[in-house]
Amino acid sequence: MKNDFPNITENLVLNFCNTKILKQGKLVDLFNTIDSFKLWLEIPIDKNEDYNRQLSVMYSCLDTSLNIEDVKQLREELSKIFTRVINDADTIDDVKSEIESFIGSSPFTLIFVDNDPLMIPVEKGIIGIKTILFLSLVSLIQSDELKKLAKCANEECPLFFINQSGRRKWCSMKLCGNRNKVEKFLNKTK
């Protein structure tokens, strides 16, 4: 199951949204239970300490009141934000306002890890998790990567990615790119 999570970006909120994948032509939800969500939280990204710290903080937000439907609803909410940005229905300022509206009422504590400040939500459960994910969204805005957000060219694939070059079409060659290229080639040879 650990290898099923694509984790195609180095951003927590994008990888969280990318937990619905296309597998053998069917949309598969990788968050079936709280245990599957916990499993995703246990998958670090090599050489990305910030991402791994965010995972740890998110894991610390787990509590007994958390249910998988709340997690899925949060994923859907964030995916809609990304889709609106990609379709130019929302501007970056709209996203900033949404973040400010939510984060403004979320209390934090601050700790330093190797001279780096780490914001930790006081709230546990879905509110704490949403807070961490919104902070991850803030990092996409700060780095201007939200402007480069793209959706896979495979219309059936729900995955998001950062299009650094401006020419990338697929979420990843492994997941969609090669499949579509092979399909086009086979259609040409018929």
GUNU-481075 format. One record per residue (C-alpha): x, y, z; chain. Coordinates in pm, whole numbers. Example, Ala and Ser with C-alpha at 12.3 -4.5 7.8 and 13.67 -1.06 7.14 Angstrom:
2
1230,-450,780,A .
1367,-106,714,A .
END
This chain:
190
0,0,0,A .
287,243,76,A .
400,232,-286,A .
50,318,-410,A .
77,681,-295,A .
218,878,-590,A .
378,1167,-392,A .
481,1325,-723,A .
551,1669,-572,A .
751,1793,-278,A .
457,1986,-139,A .
239,1842,136,A .
-96,1989,30,A .
-49,1876,-332,A .
45,1523,-229,A .
-255,1519,5,A .
-486,1610,-284,A .
-313,1355,-506,A .
-443,1058,-307,A .
-711,978,-563,A .
-542,809,-856,A .
-626,652,-1188,A .
-546,282,-1184,A .
-631,55,-1477,A .
-881,309,-1605,A .
-1063,345,-1272,A .
-1049,622,-1015,A .
-913,477,-690,A .
-936,655,-353,A .
-625,574,-149,A .
-786,707,170,A .
-1030,429,253,A .
-979,428,629,A .
-805,634,893,A .
-533,368,885,A .
-469,436,515,A .
-445,809,596,A .
-200,733,879,A .
2,520,639,A .
30,816,400,A .
150,1032,691,A .
432,783,750,A .
586,821,402,A .
868,1077,412,A .
1030,1235,108,A .
1406,1189,90,A .
1610,1505,142,A .
1309,1724,224,A .
1323,1801,594,A .
1050,2068,583,A .
803,1829,421,A .
886,1556,670,A .
844,1797,964,A .
502,1895,831,A .
411,1525,811,A .
518,1479,1173,A .
315,1778,1290,A .
14,1653,1094,A .
54,1309,1251,A .
55,1472,1595,A .
-286,1626,1510,A .
-450,1285,1487,A .
-705,1219,1758,A .
-986,974,1822,A .
-1255,1210,1688,A .
-1101,1214,1338,A .
-1291,1019,1076,A .
-1202,944,716,A .
-1503,1130,575,A .
-1372,1456,725,A .
-1032,1389,566,A .
-1192,1320,226,A .
-1407,1633,252,A .
-1097,1842,328,A .
-918,1689,29,A .
-1218,1775,-191,A .
-1222,2135,-60,A .
-852,2181,-135,A .
-882,2015,-478,A .
-1161,2259,-566,A .
-936,2551,-470,A .
-663,2417,-701,A .
-909,2357,-985,A .
-1045,2712,-954,A .
-690,2852,-967,A .
-602,2642,-1275,A .
-925,2748,-1449,A .
-864,3115,-1356,A .
-1191,3124,-1161,A .
-992,3224,-851,A .
-692,3454,-830,A .
-402,3411,-592,A .
-557,3694,-388,A .
-879,3491,-357,A .
-678,3199,-222,A .
-492,3429,18,A .
-824,3560,150,A .
-951,3207,205,A .
-633,3115,393,A .
-647,3433,603,A .
-1010,3369,687,A .
-936,3021,820,A .
-589,3070,969,A .
-692,3394,1140,A .
-897,3196,1390,A .
-646,2912,1437,A .
-419,2937,1742,A .
-56,2824,1702,A .
245,2752,1908,A .
591,2813,1770,A .
895,2594,1817,A .
1237,2613,1659,A .
1394,2312,1494,A .
1757,2380,1403,A .
1692,2758,1390,A .
1390,2708,1163,A .
1054,2821,1304,A .
782,2558,1299,A .
420,2656,1346,A .
218,2394,1530,A .
-160,2420,1554,A .
-303,2406,1904,A .
-616,2233,1771,A .
-607,1861,1703,A .
-823,1660,1464,A .
-938,1787,1127,A .
-890,2156,1224,A .
-523,2097,1307,A .
-473,1899,986,A .
-643,2169,779,A .
-422,2430,941,A .
-103,2242,846,A .
-230,2194,489,A .
-320,2563,457,A .
31,2652,578,A .
164,2425,303,A .
-58,2614,59,A .
100,2938,187,A .
441,2801,85,A .
310,2748,-271,A .
207,3114,-279,A .
537,3237,-132,A .
741,3043,-388,A .
513,3151,-678,A .
454,2783,-751,A .
76,2820,-722,A .
95,3018,-1049,A .
257,2712,-1211,A .
-3,2467,-1084,A .
-132,2229,-1351,A .
-360,1931,-1388,A .
-262,1617,-1576,A .
-339,1624,-1950,A .
-501,1282,-1914,A .
-861,1397,-1867,A .
-943,1101,-1644,A .
-647,1161,-1410,A .
-720,1384,-1108,A .
-357,1460,-1014,A .
-207,1808,-974,A .
158,1904,-1022,A .
385,2208,-1047,A .
470,2275,-1411,A .
815,2433,-1369,A .
904,2431,-1739,A .
567,2537,-1876,A .
582,2246,-2123,A .
496,1954,-1900,A .
161,1785,-1971,A .
150,1473,-1754,A .
138,1430,-1377,A .
426,1185,-1422,A .
555,976,-1708,A .
527,668,-1490,A .
157,720,-1415,A .
7,877,-1727,A .
264,1005,-1977,A .
387,677,-2119,A .
39,527,-2128,A .
-97,811,-2338,A .
203,809,-2571,A .
165,435,-2627,A .
-209,474,-2688,A .
-150,749,-2948,A .
114,535,-3120,A .
-118,234,-3132,A .
-400,446,-3276,A .
-166,577,-3550,A .
-62,225,-3651,A .
-422,98,-3687,A .
END
